[in-house]
Amino acid sequence: MKAVIYDTYGSPDVLEVTEIGQPEARDDQVLVRVRAASVNPADWHFMRGLPYLVRMINGLRRPRKATVLGSDLAGQVEAVGKNVTRFRPGDEVFGRTRAAHRPDRRTEVATGGCAEYACVSEDLLGLKPASLTFEQAAAVPLAALTALQALRDKGGVQPGQKVLINGASGGVGTFAVQIAKSFGAEVTGVCSAPNVDMVRSIGADQVIDYTQQDFTKSGQRYDLILDNGDRSLPDLRRALARKGTLVVIGGSAGRWIDGLGRANKARALSPFVSQRLRPFLTKWSKQDLHAVSDLIEAGKVTPVIDQTYPLSQAREAMRYLEGGHARGKIVIIV
């Protein structure tokens, strides 16, 4: 089968479309014929081996195993292992190939979504919402769960709250705007000028063009801020209500600890101020994938896709992702 793999760290030039053996489902796995996959900043970090902390997981000098690019996917069930009870051949599914990027020691190649077939634990999959195409469904898993968990679990979003999404036009941001609206919040999105109309179209009540206005200096205070950008904690706290909540997602692409420095500062400072400063990491949950599916089927959430690429142009897709200006998600059609 064809797959996009890398066996060394580096730029998108390390990606190769090559033939590898088709995997076989173990007892607790589902063999998925992949129709589409999406790429996330996490894929960029593991491809680059940056920050260096990720090499503690994947190998110091090079990946311990050749790795198929991408974790989010959508496709059709080809076969199931004998212990699988939730799916059968022909089902249309979406989800993750692995909950984290730790390679499976029982395989020769670390499974990913950018391949014609993938073997996936049944706990990492859900039935594809009927209203979505495979391309749309592939855009959902990591970004939508990040937005949901950041807003609901860390942010404690409530109806009527003033919520600001910094980075509202990105993969997580576009889901966050819609999910916050589904909870009844008054949502302000922050993005660049070309994306203002798009962010407004997905439900934002107000949209701030950060090239024209600095939301941290406007005097407006928000009950909840979800920061997908890289603003400093003092800046963000200026825009936060006295007992508001700040949820910090990600950070700059440094070589050593990436956004963990800002996250650790938030964790250390939070007990000493009235504001709640919450660093955040996504946790895989099939229940939350189902919750997102319900929002999609109810018409409250729709994936936003910027660009699609064929499998043969995976390098171009990752270069576009690296640019940091994608409007919504980047999807690779298999």
RASUL-V614153 format. One record per residue. N is the residue number from 1. SS is DSSP state (2 for helix, 1 for strand, 0 for the rest). OMEGA is omega as a letter, one per 30 degrees, with the letter a starting at -180 (none if undefined). D_LAST is the distance of its C-alpha to the last C-alpha in Angstrom with 2 decimals. Layout:
{{N SS OMEGA D_LAST} {N SS OMEGA D_LAST}}
This chain:
{{1 0 l 11.10} {2 1 l 9.11} {3 1 l 9.06} {4 1 a 10.24} {5 1 l 13.79} {6 1 l 17.20} {7 0 l 20.58} {8 0 l 22.86} {9 0 l 23.37} {10 0 a 23.23} {11 0 l 21.65} {12 2 l 18.03} {13 2 l 19.41} {14 2 a 19.21} {15 0 l 15.41} {16 1 l 14.46} {17 1 a 11.52} {18 1 l 13.23} {19 1 l 13.71} {20 0 a 14.86} {21 0 l 16.28} {22 0 a 14.55} {23 0 l 16.19} {24 0 a 18.75} {25 0 l 19.59} {26 0 a 23.00} {27 0 a 25.53} {28 0 a 24.36} {29 1 l 20.59} {30 1 l 17.85} {31 1 a 15.15} {32 1 l 11.99} {33 1 a 9.24} {34 1 l 6.41} {35 1 l 5.03} {36 1 l 5.15} {37 1 l 7.28} {38 1 a 10.37} {39 1 a 12.81} {40 0 l 16.53} {41 2 l 19.78} {42 2 l 20.03} {43 2 l 17.10} {44 2 a 19.07} {45 2 a 22.24} {46 2 l 21.06} {47 2 a 19.52} {48 2 a 22.86} {49 0 a 24.99} {50 0 f 26.78} {51 0 a 29.00} {52 2 l 30.49} {53 2 a 30.89} {54 2 l 27.24} {55 2 l 28.20} {56 2 l 30.54} {57 2 a 27.54} {58 2 a 25.21} {59 0 a 27.77} {60 0 a 30.42} {61 0 l 29.88} {62 0 l 26.30} {63 0 l 23.82} {64 0 l 25.38} {65 0 l 22.23} {66 1 a 19.21} {67 1 l 16.71} {68 1 a 12.95} {69 0 l 12.23} {70 0 l 11.98} {71 0 l 13.40} {72 1 a 12.37} {73 1 l 9.77} {74 1 a 9.80} {75 1 a 9.42} {76 1 l 12.08} {77 1 l 14.78} {78 1 a 15.10} {79 1 l 18.34} {80 1 l 20.69} {81 0 a 23.37} {82 0 a 27.00} {83 0 a 27.71} {84 0 a 24.92} {85 0 a 26.59} {86 0 a 24.41} {87 0 l 21.53} {88 0 a 21.34} {89 0 a 18.90} {90 0 l 17.30} {91 0 l 17.48} {92 1 a 14.86} {93 1 l 14.69} {94 1 a 13.82} {95 1 a 15.31} {96 1 l 15.46} {97 0 l 14.88} {98 0 a 18.37} {99 0 l 21.19} {100 0 a 21.94} {101 0 l 20.74} {102 0 a 23.38} {103 0 l 22.03} {104 0 a 22.68} {105 0 a 25.61} {106 0 l 25.02} {107 0 l 21.83} {108 0 a 21.48} {109 1 l 18.29} {110 1 a 17.80} {111 0 l 14.86} {112 0 a 12.14} {113 0 a 9.02} {114 0 a 6.91} {115 1 a 6.81} {116 0 l 6.26} {117 1 l 9.37} {118 1 l 11.62} {119 1 a 15.30} {120 1 l 16.62} {121 1 a 20.22} {122 2 l 20.91} {123 2 a 22.71} {124 2 a 19.57} {125 1 l 18.02} {126 1 l 19.22} {127 1 a 18.83} {128 0 l 16.61} {129 0 a 19.09} {130 0 a 19.46} {131 0 a 19.91} {132 0 l 16.47} {133 0 l 13.23} {134 2 l 10.13} {135 2 l 9.57} {136 2 a 13.24} {137 2 l 13.33} {138 2 a 10.94} {139 0 a 13.47} {140 0 a 16.38} {141 2 a 17.18} {142 2 a 18.74} {143 2 a 19.90} {144 2 l 21.40} {145 2 l 23.09} {146 2 a 24.49} {147 2 a 25.97} {148 2 a 27.36} {149 2 l 28.96} {150 2 a 30.31} {151 2 a 31.98} {152 2 a 33.15} {153 2 l 33.92} {154 2 a 34.94} {155 0 a 36.00} {156 0 a 37.66} {157 0 a 36.89} {158 0 l 39.47} {159 0 l 40.09} {160 0 l 41.94} {161 0 l 41.11} {162 1 a 40.41} {163 1 l 36.96} {164 1 l 35.61} {165 1 l 31.96} {166 1 a 31.88} {167 0 a 28.49} {168 0 a 27.88} {169 0 a 25.20} {170 0 a 22.73} {171 2 l 20.05} {172 2 a 22.77} {173 2 a 25.39} {174 2 l 23.90} {175 2 a 23.65} {176 2 l 27.09} {177 2 a 28.78} {178 2 a 27.74} {179 2 l 28.49} {180 2 l 31.83} {181 2 a 32.73} {182 2 l 31.99} {183 0 l 34.61} {184 0 a 37.08} {185 0 l 37.24} {186 1 a 38.27} {187 1 l 35.37} {188 1 l 35.64} {189 1 l 32.55} {190 1 a 32.85} {191 1 l 30.61} {192 0 a 31.12} {193 2 a 32.52} {194 2 a 29.39} {195 2 a 27.91} {196 2 a 31.11} {197 2 l 30.52} {198 2 a 27.03} {199 2 l 28.43} {200 2 a 31.34} {201 2 l 29.19} {202 0 l 27.50} {203 0 a 30.98} {204 0 l 32.70} {205 0 l 36.45} {206 1 l 37.11} {207 1 l 35.01} {208 1 l 36.37} {209 1 a 35.40} {210 0 l 35.91} {211 0 a 36.85} {212 0 a 39.82} {213 0 l 40.81} {214 0 a 40.80} {215 2 a 40.44} {216 2 a 42.22} {217 2 a 45.33} {218 0 a 45.48} {219 0 l 47.71} {220 0 l 45.38} {221 0 a 44.82} {222 1 l 41.90} {223 1 a 41.94} {224 1 l 38.44} {225 1 l 36.40} {226 1 a 32.81} {227 1 l 32.25} {228 0 a 28.75} {229 0 a 30.45} {230 0 l 32.94} {231 0 a 36.32} {232 0 l 39.23} {233 2 l 40.73} {234 2 l 44.03} {235 2 a 42.34} {236 2 a 40.32} {237 2 l 43.41} {238 2 a 45.36} {239 0 a 43.12} {240 1 l 43.23} {241 1 a 45.89} {242 1 l 48.59} {243 1 a 47.07} {244 1 a 43.50} {245 1 l 40.36} {246 1 l 38.03} {247 1 a 34.63} {248 1 l 33.24} {249 1 l 29.50} {250 0 a 28.37} {251 0 a 30.30} {252 0 a 30.52} {253 0 l 28.57} {254 0 a 31.61} {255 0 a 31.88} {256 0 a 33.67} {257 0 l 33.32} {258 0 a 31.22} {259 0 a 32.00} {260 2 l 33.97} {261 2 l 37.13} {262 2 l 37.03} {263 2 a 36.06} {264 2 l 39.00} {265 2 l 41.34} {266 2 a 40.38} {267 2 a 40.98} {268 2 a 44.30} {269 2 a 45.57} {270 2 a 44.72} {271 0 a 47.75} {272 0 l 50.15} {273 0 a 49.18} {274 0 l 49.16} {275 0 l 45.53} {276 1 a 42.76} {277 1 a 40.40} {278 1 l 37.36} {279 1 a 34.73} {280 1 l 31.48} {281 0 a 28.64} {282 0 l 26.04} {283 0 a 26.49} {284 0 l 23.94} {285 0 l 25.30} {286 2 l 23.94} {287 2 l 26.90} {288 2 l 25.84} {289 2 l 22.29} {290 2 l 24.22} {291 2 l 26.51} {292 2 l 23.75} {293 2 l 22.44} {294 2 l 26.05} {295 2 l 26.27} {296 2 a 23.18} {297 2 l 24.58} {298 0 l 27.93} {299 0 a 26.62} {300 0 a 27.65} {301 0 l 24.31} {302 0 l 21.39} {303 0 l 18.45} {304 0 a 18.78} {305 1 l 15.80} {306 1 a 16.88} {307 1 l 14.06} {308 1 a 10.40} {309 1 l 8.86} {310 1 a 6.36} {311 2 a 5.51} {312 2 a 8.96} {313 2 l 10.62} {314 2 l 10.31} {315 2 l 14.08} {316 2 l 14.74} {317 2 a 13.00} {318 2 l 15.24} {319 2 l 18.17} {320 2 l 17.94} {321 2 a 17.90} {322 2 a 20.88} {323 0 l 22.76} {324 0 a 23.31} {325 0 a 23.44} {326 0 l 20.21} {327 0 a 21.12} {328 0 a 19.34} {329 1 l 15.82} {330 1 a 13.11} {331 1 l 9.53} {332 1 a 6.34} {333 1 a 3.78} {334 0 none 0.00}}
